[in-house]
């Protein structure tokens, strides 16, 4: 048996890991899209890393596009097997993959028109809405904790990992003729004691572990600090500067956390009389799905429902779907809060809001999660004074703020706590993926100090015998 790391190796996006047994039975863990990697992004996403017809099964850890976003292309290119996921992940993939296809088709039309390309010279999207519909027919929904067979000699179980709605680690029990072994793919490890999602569950001990490492080099502030920091940003921007507070936030997970935090502040009488907009059709749909799966949320949300029937809706909040309403916000002078996708600020409506507000000192850009260093969000977070948006150079006069405690990824102590139910001396190999090299190197050191050994940081495309 061997494993090949075909994505998210020494980088944070593009999760793809290939498990191959002695008889060539092949199981794919995630098939995600690269995001925020500049000019290399398209070519990385366009290249196929394995013949789709040779893959027996695909197991999806969660719905984020950097884990699921290339599945329609994989099916389009010939994959005919099943795609296993949890019920909430399927519901979210329905909207997120369609949104991804819609954006691609719109971008291609714009680019071809701008460059005058037609016929064979025209650009094509990686996949279309029609491709998404075909791919969705191959999904098979499996409840968490339910063991299921994915291929000869391979059984799998989803173990909730607290990252986003429906997310789960994948625990594999593998029976080859000569030996039996187990493998844990952590997916993205969530945080403990968060405002929405239940804590990650302890997975069974495994012989081999593939572990994320996004925040392997840092510690988050307390979750409780985030609401205070958010309130301070609202008051300072809208009341003192009389400007706009723009919050780039992923449509799934982070947007709902921000809305819930603002809802609590309003219930407690702390939030001033302000207008708040969630400007994202996808975030609106994702919020509705979160309501549908509210039984998966933690006890704090359940208790909140006793005071307000809707954790994600209150008088000061408006959800925007129409493009015309979004565009109107760019030219409005009224102080307000705008929560809009994407979280890395590299695409979507938030990029337009930043374009119009970045040279205004009364504007505040509040980042509430990780951004790839090469993305617009990453450049702004590290303090660049000039950035290029839509081909135009913009001077950064807006105030840049960050709240790190809202991350849906655990820090290195939380990830080690998550792995504490493993037996360090039992693990034969532990692989670190889904992280920048500096974070991975640091996390490896922290893991060794915690008693783990045989830790590997794979290169892109590298294979290991198990």
MARVEXLO-307075 format. One record per residue (C-alpha): residue number from 1; residue in three letters; x, y, z. Coordinates in steps of 0.1 Angstrom, whole numbers. Layout:
+-----+------+-------+-------+-------+
! pos ! code !  east ! north !    up !
+-----+------+-------+-------+-------+
! NUM !  ALA !     X !     Y !     Z !
...
+-----+------+-------+-------+-------+
END
This chain:
+-----+------+-------+-------+-------+
! pos ! code !  east ! north !    up !
+-----+------+-------+-------+-------+
!   1 !  UNK !     0 !     0 !     0 !
!   2 !  UNK !    12 !    35 !    -7 !
!   3 !  UNK !    -1 !    71 !    -5 !
!   4 !  UNK !     6 !    99 !   -29 !
!   5 !  UNK !     2 !   136 !   -20 !
!   6 !  UNK !   -12 !   152 !   -51 !
!   7 !  UNK !   -24 !   185 !   -35 !
!   8 !  UNK !   -22 !   206 !    -4 !
!   9 !  UNK !    15 !   196 !    -1 !
!  10 !  UNK !    35 !   225 !    14 !
!  11 !  UNK !     5 !   247 !     6 !
!  12 !  UNK !   -29 !   253 !    22 !
!  13 !  UNK !   -53 !   246 !    -7 !
!  14 !  UNK !   -60 !   219 !   -33 !
!  15 !  UNK !   -65 !   190 !    -9 !
!  16 !  UNK !   -60 !   157 !   -28 !
!  17 !  UNK !   -45 !   124 !   -14 !
!  18 !  UNK !   -43 !    91 !   -33 !
!  19 !  UNK !   -43 !    58 !   -15 !
!  20 !  UNK !   -34 !    27 !   -36 !
!  21 !  UNK !   -34 !    -9 !   -24 !
!  22 !  UNK !   -13 !   -37 !   -37 !
!  23 !  UNK !   -39 !   -48 !   -63 !
!  24 !  UNK !   -42 !   -12 !   -76 !
!  25 !  UNK !   -75 !    -5 !   -57 !
!  26 !  UNK !   -74 !    33 !   -55 !
!  27 !  UNK !   -92 !    56 !   -31 !
!  28 !  UNK !   -91 !    93 !   -34 !
!  29 !  UNK !   -93 !   115 !    -3 !
!  30 !  UNK !  -108 !   149 !   -13 !
!  31 !  UNK !  -105 !   165 !   -47 !
!  32 !  UNK !  -101 !   202 !   -39 !
!  33 !  UNK !   -94 !   233 !   -59 !
!  34 !  UNK !   -63 !   255 !   -55 !
!  35 !  UNK !   -71 !   291 !   -45 !
!  36 !  UNK !   -52 !   323 !   -41 !
!  37 !  UNK !   -20 !   311 !   -58 !
!  38 !  UNK !   -18 !   339 !   -84 !
!  39 !  UNK !   -11 !   331 !  -120 !
!  40 !  UNK !    -4 !   294 !  -113 !
!  41 !  UNK !   -38 !   288 !   -99 !
!  42 !  UNK !   -56 !   279 !  -132 !
!  43 !  UNK !   -28 !   256 !  -145 !
!  44 !  UNK !   -27 !   237 !  -112 !
!  45 !  UNK !   -65 !   232 !  -113 !
!  46 !  UNK !   -65 !   223 !  -150 !
!  47 !  UNK !   -40 !   195 !  -147 !
!  48 !  UNK !   -52 !   160 !  -139 !
!  49 !  UNK !   -32 !   142 !  -112 !
!  50 !  UNK !   -46 !   106 !  -119 !
!  51 !  UNK !   -66 !    88 !  -145 !
!  52 !  UNK !  -102 !    92 !  -132 !
!  53 !  UNK !  -112 !    58 !  -146 !
!  54 !  UNK !   -86 !    41 !  -124 !
!  55 !  UNK !  -101 !    54 !   -91 !
!  56 !  UNK !  -125 !    32 !   -72 !
!  57 !  UNK !  -139 !    57 !   -47 !
!  58 !  UNK !  -137 !    93 !   -36 !
!  59 !  UNK !  -142 !   103 !     0 !
!  60 !  UNK !  -149 !   139 !     8 !
!  61 !  UNK !  -141 !   154 !    42 !
!  62 !  UNK !  -161 !   186 !    39 !
!  63 !  UNK !  -177 !   211 !    15 !
!  64 !  UNK !  -151 !   239 !    13 !
!  65 !  UNK !  -140 !   244 !   -23 !
!  66 !  UNK !  -103 !   238 !   -16 !
!  67 !  UNK !  -114 !   202 !    -6 !
!  68 !  UNK !  -144 !   197 !   -30 !
!  69 !  UNK !  -140 !   222 !   -58 !
!  70 !  UNK !  -126 !   200 !   -86 !
!  71 !  UNK !  -150 !   170 !   -82 !
!  72 !  UNK !  -172 !   181 !  -111 !
!  73 !  UNK !  -141 !   183 !  -133 !
!  74 !  UNK !  -130 !   149 !  -122 !
!  75 !  UNK !  -164 !   134 !  -131 !
!  76 !  UNK !  -163 !   153 !  -164 !
!  77 !  UNK !  -129 !   138 !  -172 !
!  78 !  UNK !  -142 !   103 !  -167 !
!  79 !  UNK !  -147 !    94 !  -130 !
!  80 !  UNK !  -177 !    70 !  -127 !
!  81 !  UNK !  -174 !    59 !   -90 !
!  82 !  UNK !  -192 !    72 !   -59 !
!  83 !  UNK !  -184 !   103 !   -39 !
!  84 !  UNK !  -190 !    97 !    -2 !
!  85 !  UNK !  -198 !   125 !    22 !
!  86 !  UNK !  -220 !   134 !    52 !
!  87 !  UNK !  -256 !   147 !    47 !
!  88 !  UNK !  -247 !   183 !    55 !
!  89 !  UNK !  -217 !   182 !    32 !
!  90 !  UNK !  -239 !   171 !     3 !
!  91 !  UNK !  -264 !   199 !    10 !
!  92 !  UNK !  -236 !   224 !    10 !
!  93 !  UNK !  -219 !   210 !   -21 !
!  94 !  UNK !  -251 !   214 !   -40 !
!  95 !  UNK !  -249 !   252 !   -36 !
!  96 !  UNK !  -211 !   257 !   -34 !
!  97 !  UNK !  -202 !   237 !   -65 !
!  98 !  UNK !  -230 !   253 !   -85 !
!  99 !  UNK !  -217 !   287 !   -74 !
! 100 !  UNK !  -182 !   278 !   -84 !
! 101 !  UNK !  -194 !   268 !  -119 !
! 102 !  UNK !  -214 !   299 !  -122 !
! 103 !  UNK !  -184 !   321 !  -114 !
! 104 !  UNK !  -162 !   302 !  -138 !
! 105 !  UNK !  -186 !   305 !  -166 !
! 106 !  UNK !  -191 !   343 !  -160 !
! 107 !  UNK !  -153 !   349 !  -157 !
! 108 !  UNK !  -147 !   330 !  -190 !
! 109 !  UNK !  -174 !   350 !  -208 !
! 110 !  UNK !  -159 !   382 !  -196 !
! 111 !  UNK !  -123 !   372 !  -204 !
! 112 !  UNK !  -131 !   360 !  -239 !
! 113 !  UNK !  -151 !   391 !  -247 !
! 114 !  UNK !  -123 !   414 !  -234 !
! 115 !  UNK !   -96 !   395 !  -253 !
! 116 !  UNK !  -117 !   390 !  -284 !
! 117 !  UNK !  -112 !   352 !  -283 !
! 118 !  UNK !  -137 !   330 !  -302 !
! 119 !  UNK !  -139 !   293 !  -314 !
! 120 !  UNK !  -109 !   272 !  -305 !
! 121 !  UNK !   -90 !   301 !  -291 !
! 122 !  UNK !  -116 !   309 !  -265 !
! 123 !  UNK !  -110 !   300 !  -228 !
! 124 !  UNK !  -132 !   273 !  -212 !
! 125 !  UNK !  -143 !   269 !  -176 !
! 126 !  UNK !  -129 !   239 !  -157 !
! 127 !  UNK !  -166 !   228 !  -155 !
! 128 !  UNK !  -201 !   241 !  -161 !
! 129 !  UNK !  -234 !   240 !  -142 !
! 130 !  UNK !  -244 !   210 !  -162 !
! 131 !  UNK !  -212 !   192 !  -151 !
! 132 !  UNK !  -220 !   199 !  -115 !
! 133 !  UNK !  -255 !   183 !  -119 !
! 134 !  UNK !  -240 !   152 !  -133 !
! 135 !  UNK !  -214 !   150 !  -105 !
! 136 !  UNK !  -240 !   154 !   -78 !
! 137 !  UNK !  -258 !   123 !   -90 !
! 138 !  UNK !  -227 !   103 !   -80 !
! 139 !  UNK !  -227 !   115 !   -44 !
! 140 !  UNK !  -237 !    90 !   -17 !
! 141 !  UNK !  -246 !   103 !    17 !
! 142 !  UNK !  -234 !    85 !    48 !
! 143 !  UNK !  -241 !    94 !    84 !
! 144 !  UNK !  -213 !   100 !   108 !
! 145 !  UNK !  -201 !    70 !   129 !
! 146 !  UNK !  -215 !    46 !   103 !
! 147 !  UNK !  -189 !    22 !    89 !
! 148 !  UNK !  -193 !    17 !    51 !
! 149 !  UNK !  -174 !    -2 !    24 !
! 150 !  UNK !  -158 !    20 !    -3 !
! 151 !  UNK !  -137 !    -6 !   -22 !
! 152 !  UNK !  -126 !   -42 !   -18 !
! 153 !  UNK !  -106 !   -43 !    15 !
! 154 !  UNK !  -114 !    -7 !    25 !
! 155 !  UNK !  -140 !     3 !    51 !
! 156 !  UNK !  -145 !    40 !    61 !
! 157 !  UNK !  -161 !    59 !    89 !
! 158 !  UNK !  -168 !    96 !    92 !
! 159 !  UNK !  -158 !   111 !   126 !
! 160 !  UNK !  -170 !   148 !   132 !
! 161 !  UNK !  -140 !   171 !   134 !
! 162 !  UNK !  -156 !   204 !   144 !
! 163 !  UNK !  -144 !   224 !   114 !
! 164 !  UNK !  -176 !   234 !    96 !
! 165 !  UNK !  -211 !   221 !    93 !
! 166 !  UNK !  -209 !   184 !    82 !
! 167 !  UNK !  -171 !   182 !    82 !
! 168 !  UNK !  -155 !   150 !    93 !
! 169 !  UNK !  -123 !   131 !    96 !
! 170 !  UNK !  -120 !    99 !    76 !
! 171 !  UNK !  -110 !    68 !    94 !
! 172 !  UNK !  -100 !    39 !    71 !
! 173 !  UNK !   -97 !     2 !    80 !
! 174 !  UNK !   -77 !   -15 !    53 !
! 175 !  UNK !   -74 !   -52 !    48 !
! 176 !  UNK !   -47 !   -63 !    24 !
! 177 !  UNK !   -39 !  -100 !    20 !
! 178 !  UNK !    -8 !   -99 !    42 !
! 179 !  UNK !   -18 !   -74 !    68 !
! 180 !  UNK !   -45 !   -51 !    82 !
! 181 !  UNK !   -39 !   -14 !    89 !
! 182 !  UNK !   -57 !    18 !    97 !
! 183 !  UNK !   -53 !    53 !    84 !
! 184 !  UNK !   -68 !    86 !    98 !
! 185 !  UNK !   -72 !   116 !    75 !
! 186 !  UNK !   -80 !   144 !    98 !
! 187 !  UNK !   -95 !   167 !    72 !
! 188 !  UNK !   -94 !   203 !    86 !
! 189 !  UNK !   -94 !   201 !   124 !
! 190 !  UNK !  -118 !   225 !   140 !
! 191 !  UNK !  -115 !   244 !   173 !
! 192 !  UNK !  -128 !   236 !   207 !
! 193 !  UNK !  -155 !   257 !   225 !
! 194 !  UNK !  -165 !   277 !   194 !
! 195 !  UNK !  -197 !   297 !   191 !
! 196 !  UNK !  -214 !   274 !   165 !
! 197 !  UNK !  -199 !   240 !   158 !
! 198 !  UNK !  -197 !   212 !   183 !
! 199 !  UNK !  -162 !   202 !   195 !
! 200 !  UNK !  -141 !   178 !   174 !
! 201 !  UNK !  -146 !   142 !   184 !
! 202 !  UNK !  -117 !   119 !   193 !
! 203 !  UNK !  -110 !    95 !   164 !
! 204 !  UNK !   -98 !    59 !   170 !
! 205 !  UNK !   -61 !    53 !   171 !
! 206 !  UNK !   -45 !    47 !   137 !
! 207 !  UNK !   -13 !    33 !   122 !
! 208 !  UNK !   -10 !    61 !    98 !
! 209 !  UNK !   -22 !    97 !   101 !
! 210 !  UNK !   -26 !   125 !    74 !
! 211 !  UNK !   -30 !   157 !    94 !
! 212 !  UNK !   -36 !   193 !    85 !
! 213 !  UNK !   -12 !   219 !    97 !
! 214 !  UNK !   -26 !   253 !    87 !
! 215 !  UNK !   -19 !   270 !   121 !
! 216 !  UNK !     9 !   248 !   131 !
! 217 !  UNK !    31 !   278 !   141 !
! 218 !  UNK !     7 !   299 !   162 !
! 219 !  UNK !   -18 !   301 !   190 !
! 220 !  UNK !   -52 !   318 !   187 !
! 221 !  UNK !   -66 !   343 !   211 !
! 222 !  UNK !   -95 !   331 !   232 !
! 223 !  UNK !  -128 !   327 !   214 !
! 224 !  UNK !  -144 !   350 !   239 !
! 225 !  UNK !  -121 !   379 !   227 !
! 226 !  UNK !  -135 !   378 !   192 !
! 227 !  UNK !  -169 !   393 !   201 !
! 228 !  UNK !  -152 !   422 !   219 !
! 229 !  UNK !  -128 !   428 !   190 !
! 230 !  UNK !  -157 !   427 !   166 !
! 231 !  UNK !  -177 !   452 !   187 !
! 232 !  UNK !  -148 !   476 !   189 !
! 233 !  UNK !  -143 !   475 !   151 !
! 234 !  UNK !  -180 !   483 !   146 !
! 235 !  UNK !  -180 !   512 !   170 !
! 236 !  UNK !  -147 !   526 !   159 !
! 237 !  UNK !  -155 !   525 !   122 !
! 238 !  UNK !  -192 !   534 !   121 !
! 239 !  UNK !  -194 !   558 !   151 !
! 240 !  UNK !  -160 !   575 !   152 !
! 241 !  UNK !  -149 !   574 !   116 !
! 242 !  UNK !  -184 !   573 !   101 !
! 243 !  UNK !  -172 !   548 !    75 !
! 244 !  UNK !  -178 !   513 !    63 !
! 245 !  UNK !  -166 !   481 !    80 !
! 246 !  UNK !  -159 !   456 !    53 !
! 247 !  UNK !  -155 !   420 !    65 !
! 248 !  UNK !  -142 !   395 !    39 !
! 249 !  UNK !  -156 !   362 !    51 !
! 250 !  UNK !  -161 !   328 !    35 !
! 251 !  UNK !  -197 !   322 !    27 !
! 252 !  UNK !  -198 !   290 !    47 !
! 253 !  UNK !  -189 !   289 !    83 !
! 254 !  UNK !  -172 !   323 !    90 !
! 255 !  UNK !  -202 !   344 !    78 !
! 256 !  UNK !  -226 !   325 !   101 !
! 257 !  UNK !  -202 !   329 !   130 !
! 258 !  UNK !  -199 !   367 !   124 !
! 259 !  UNK !  -237 !   370 !   121 !
! 260 !  UNK !  -243 !   350 !   152 !
! 261 !  UNK !  -218 !   371 !   172 !
! 262 !  UNK !  -235 !   403 !   160 !
! 263 !  UNK !  -269 !   389 !   169 !
! 264 !  UNK !  -257 !   381 !   204 !
! 265 !  UNK !  -242 !   416 !   208 !
! 266 !  UNK !  -275 !   431 !   197 !
! 267 !  UNK !  -295 !   409 !   221 !
! 268 !  UNK !  -273 !   420 !   250 !
! 269 !  UNK !  -279 !   457 !   240 !
! 270 !  UNK !  -242 !   463 !   231 !
! 271 !  UNK !  -245 !   468 !   194 !
! 272 !  UNK !  -253 !   504 !   183 !
! 273 !  UNK !  -281 !   511 !   159 !
! 274 !  UNK !  -263 !   502 !   126 !
! 275 !  UNK !  -271 !   486 !    93 !
! 276 !  UNK !  -255 !   452 !    86 !
! 277 !  UNK !  -255 !   436 !    52 !
! 278 !  UNK !  -246 !   400 !    42 !
! 279 !  UNK !  -238 !   406 !     6 !
! 280 !  UNK !  -235 !   371 !    -9 !
! 281 !  UNK !  -261 !   349 !   -25 !
! 282 !  UNK !  -240 !   319 !   -16 !
! 283 !  UNK !  -238 !   329 !    20 !
! 284 !  UNK !  -275 !   334 !    21 !
! 285 !  UNK !  -281 !   299 !     8 !
! 286 !  UNK !  -254 !   285 !    32 !
! 287 !  UNK !  -271 !   302 !    61 !
! 288 !  UNK !  -305 !   286 !    52 !
! 289 !  UNK !  -287 !   252 !    51 !
! 290 !  UNK !  -272 !   259 !    85 !
! 291 !  UNK !  -307 !   265 !    98 !
! 292 !  UNK !  -318 !   232 !    83 !
! 293 !  UNK !  -290 !   214 !   101 !
! 294 !  UNK !  -292 !   233 !   134 !
! 295 !  UNK !  -293 !   200 !   153 !
! 296 !  UNK !  -256 !   197 !   145 !
! 297 !  UNK !  -247 !   230 !   162 !
! 298 !  UNK !  -236 !   233 !   198 !
! 299 !  UNK !  -256 !   239 !   229 !
! 300 !  UNK !  -249 !   276 !   230 !
! 301 !  UNK !  -269 !   280 !   197 !
! 302 !  UNK !  -296 !   258 !   211 !
! 303 !  UNK !  -299 !   280 !   242 !
! 304 !  UNK !  -298 !   312 !   222 !
! 305 !  UNK !  -329 !   300 !   203 !
! 306 !  UNK !  -349 !   303 !   235 !
! 307 !  UNK !  -343 !   341 !   234 !
! 308 !  UNK !  -344 !   346 !   196 !
! 309 !  UNK !  -360 !   321 !   172 !
! 310 !  UNK !  -334 !   328 !   145 !
! 311 !  UNK !  -297 !   327 !   154 !
! 312 !  UNK !  -289 !   341 !   120 !
! 313 !  UNK !  -314 !   369 !   116 !
! 314 !  UNK !  -324 !   401 !   135 !
! 315 !  UNK !  -338 !   435 !   127 !
! 316 !  UNK !  -305 !   453 !   119 !
! 317 !  UNK !  -294 !   426 !    94 !
! 318 !  UNK !  -302 !   424 !    57 !
! 319 !  UNK !  -292 !   396 !    33 !
! 320 !  UNK !  -285 !   407 !    -2 !
! 321 !  UNK !  -288 !   386 !   -33 !
! 322 !  UNK !  -294 !   410 !   -62 !
! 323 !  UNK !  -264 !   423 !   -80 !
! 324 !  UNK !  -279 !   458 !   -82 !
! 325 !  UNK !  -283 !   460 !   -45 !
! 326 !  UNK !  -247 !   450 !   -40 !
! 327 !  UNK !  -235 !   476 !   -65 !
! 328 !  UNK !  -255 !   503 !   -47 !
! 329 !  UNK !  -235 !   496 !   -15 !
! 330 !  UNK !  -203 !   506 !   -33 !
! 331 !  UNK !  -216 !   541 !   -39 !
! 332 !  UNK !  -235 !   547 !    -7 !
! 333 !  UNK !  -219 !   570 !    18 !
! 334 !  UNK !  -239 !   557 !    48 !
! 335 !  UNK !  -218 !   540 !    75 !
! 336 !  UNK !  -226 !   502 !    76 !
! 337 !  UNK !  -211 !   467 !    81 !
! 338 !  UNK !  -207 !   447 !    49 !
! 339 !  UNK !  -200 !   409 !    53 !
! 340 !  UNK !  -191 !   395 !    19 !
! 341 !  UNK !  -172 !   367 !     2 !
! 342 !  UNK !  -146 !   356 !    -5 !
! 343 !  UNK !  -125 !   353 !    27 !
! 344 !  UNK !   -93 !   357 !     8 !
! 345 !  UNK !  -107 !   388 !   -10 !
! 346 !  UNK !   -95 !   374 !   -43 !
! 347 !  UNK !  -129 !   370 !   -59 !
! 348 !  UNK !  -166 !   377 !   -54 !
! 349 !  UNK !  -184 !   408 !   -44 !
! 350 !  UNK !  -161 !   417 !   -15 !
! 351 !  UNK !  -134 !   424 !   -40 !
! 352 !  UNK !  -155 !   452 !   -55 !
! 353 !  UNK !  -163 !   466 !   -21 !
! 354 !  UNK !  -126 !   467 !   -13 !
! 355 !  UNK !  -118 !   483 !   -47 !
! 356 !  UNK !  -142 !   511 !   -39 !
! 357 !  UNK !  -132 !   516 !    -3 !
! 358 !  UNK !   -95 !   508 !     0 !
! 359 !  UNK !   -83 !   544 !    -6 !
! 360 !  UNK !  -107 !   558 !    19 !
! 361 !  UNK !   -92 !   563 !    55 !
! 362 !  UNK !  -127 !   560 !    70 !
! 363 !  UNK !  -130 !   524 !    57 !
! 364 !  UNK !  -119 !   494 !    79 !
! 365 !  UNK !  -111 !   460 !    63 !
! 366 !  UNK !  -115 !   434 !    90 !
! 367 !  UNK !  -100 !   400 !    82 !
! 368 !  UNK !  -114 !   371 !   103 !
! 369 !  UNK !   -95 !   341 !    89 !
! 370 !  UNK !   -66 !   327 !    70 !
! 371 !  UNK !   -57 !   341 !    36 !
! 372 !  UNK !   -31 !   326 !    12 !
! 373 !  UNK !     0 !   349 !    12 !
! 374 !  UNK !    -3 !   355 !   -26 !
! 375 !  UNK !   -40 !   364 !   -24 !
! 376 !  UNK !   -53 !   400 !   -21 !
! 377 !  UNK !   -63 !   393 !    15 !
! 378 !  UNK !   -28 !   379 !    23 !
! 379 !  UNK !   -11 !   410 !     9 !
! 380 !  UNK !   -33 !   433 !    29 !
! 381 !  UNK !   -28 !   413 !    61 !
! 382 !  UNK !    10 !   416 !    58 !
! 383 !  UNK !     8 !   453 !    54 !
! 384 !  UNK !    15 !   460 !    17 !
! 385 !  UNK !     9 !   497 !     9 !
! 386 !  UNK !    -1 !   492 !   -27 !
! 387 !  UNK !   -21 !   464 !   -43 !
! 388 !  UNK !   -35 !   457 !   -77 !
! 389 !  UNK !   -73 !   451 !   -80 !
! 390 !  UNK !   -90 !   445 !  -113 !
! 391 !  UNK !   -57 !   456 !  -130 !
! 392 !  UNK !   -56 !   490 !  -112 !
! 393 !  UNK !   -30 !   500 !   -86 !
! 394 !  UNK !   -46 !   511 !   -54 !
! 395 !  UNK !   -29 !   528 !   -24 !
! 396 !  UNK !   -39 !   512 !     9 !
! 397 !  UNK !   -54 !   540 !    30 !
! 398 !  UNK !   -81 !   519 !    47 !
! 399 !  UNK !   -74 !   506 !    82 !
! 400 !  UNK !   -66 !   469 !    82 !
! 401 !  UNK !   -77 !   448 !   112 !
! 402 !  UNK !   -75 !   411 !   120 !
! 403 !  UNK !   -93 !   388 !   144 !
! 404 !  UNK !   -75 !   355 !   145 !
! 405 !  UNK !   -96 !   338 !   172 !
! 406 !  UNK !  -125 !   333 !   148 !
! 407 !  UNK !  -106 !   308 !   127 !
! 408 !  UNK !  -123 !   275 !   119 !
! 409 !  UNK !   -89 !   258 !   121 !
! 410 !  UNK !   -74 !   247 !   154 !
! 411 !  UNK !   -40 !   262 !   165 !
! 412 !  UNK !   -11 !   239 !   172 !
! 413 !  UNK !   -22 !   232 !   208 !
! 414 !  UNK !   -57 !   224 !   197 !
! 415 !  UNK !   -45 !   201 !   169 !
! 416 !  UNK !   -22 !   183 !   194 !
! 417 !  UNK !   -51 !   180 !   218 !
! 418 !  UNK !   -71 !   165 !   190 !
! 419 !  UNK !   -44 !   139 !   183 !
! 420 !  UNK !   -40 !   131 !   220 !
! 421 !  UNK !   -63 !   101 !   217 !
! 422 !  UNK !   -38 !    86 !   192 !
! 423 !  UNK !   -10 !    65 !   205 !
! 424 !  UNK !    22 !    82 !   194 !
! 425 !  UNK !    43 !    50 !   196 !
! 426 !  UNK !    17 !    32 !   175 !
! 427 !  UNK !    18 !    57 !   146 !
! 428 !  UNK !    41 !    44 !   120 !
! 429 !  UNK !    40 !    75 !    98 !
! 430 !  UNK !    24 !   109 !   104 !
! 431 !  UNK !    21 !   132 !    74 !
! 432 !  UNK !    16 !   170 !    76 !
! 433 !  UNK !    -4 !   185 !    48 !
! 434 !  UNK !   -26 !   216 !    42 !
! 435 !  UNK !    -1 !   242 !    55 !
! 436 !  UNK !    26 !   266 !    45 !
! 437 !  UNK !    62 !   252 !    49 !
! 438 !  UNK !    70 !   274 !    79 !
! 439 !  UNK !    39 !   264 !    97 !
! 440 !  UNK !    45 !   227 !    90 !
! 441 !  UNK !    81 !   229 !   102 !
! 442 !  UNK !    70 !   245 !   134 !
! 443 !  UNK !    42 !   221 !   139 !
! 444 !  UNK !    65 !   191 !   134 !
! 445 !  UNK !    87 !   205 !   162 !
! 446 !  UNK !    57 !   209 !   185 !
! 447 !  UNK !    45 !   173 !   177 !
! 448 !  UNK !    80 !   159 !   185 !
! 449 !  UNK !    80 !   177 !   218 !
! 450 !  UNK !    46 !   161 !   225 !
! 451 !  UNK !    60 !   126 !   219 !
! 452 !  UNK !    52 !   120 !   182 !
! 453 !  UNK !    78 !   107 !   158 !
! 454 !  UNK !    82 !    95 !   122 !
! 455 !  UNK !    67 !   128 !   110 !
! 456 !  UNK !    69 !   137 !    73 !
! 457 !  UNK !    62 !   168 !    53 !
! 458 !  UNK !    55 !   156 !    18 !
! 459 !  UNK !    65 !   174 !   -14 !
! 460 !  UNK !    39 !   178 !   -41 !
! 461 !  UNK !    35 !   145 !   -59 !
! 462 !  UNK !    56 !   126 !   -34 !
! 463 !  UNK !    46 !    90 !   -27 !
! 464 !  UNK !    53 !    69 !     5 !
! 465 !  UNK !    51 !    32 !    11 !
! 466 !  UNK !    29 !    23 !    40 !
+-----+------+-------+-------+-------+
END
